[in-house]
């Protein structure tokens, strides 16, 4: 067993555990915003751990380069998608606004800004 095998043996199950916890949160959390949090934060960390665990098994840098590309795309798209979905839900009135701790938006009840 090489050092790369040991790293893989630790990171792959850790990434899978983060993904499983995120999926459980999506199923169990009560509202859209907490589900968005569960769908983005632990899932992103889980994917990054899985990719980091798979990288030592690549036999060359060229074989591991696509893993870095996947990580970059995930880090760029997951927060943007969550923000967009959350903003659309807010504008559509699908959120319980009384549950928000701080509401700094300038959107009135009609869904329009100032």
URLINZI-V650994 format. One record per run of one state. SS is the DSSP state (a for helix, b for strand, c for the rest). FROM is the first residue (numbers start at 1). TO is the last residue. If there is no record, write none. Layout:
# URLINZI-V650994
SS_FROM_TO + SS_FROM_TO
This chain:
# URLINZI-V650994
c_1_2 + a_3_28 + c_29_31 + a_32_55 + c_56_60 + a_61_92 + c_93_96 + a_97_99 + c_100_114
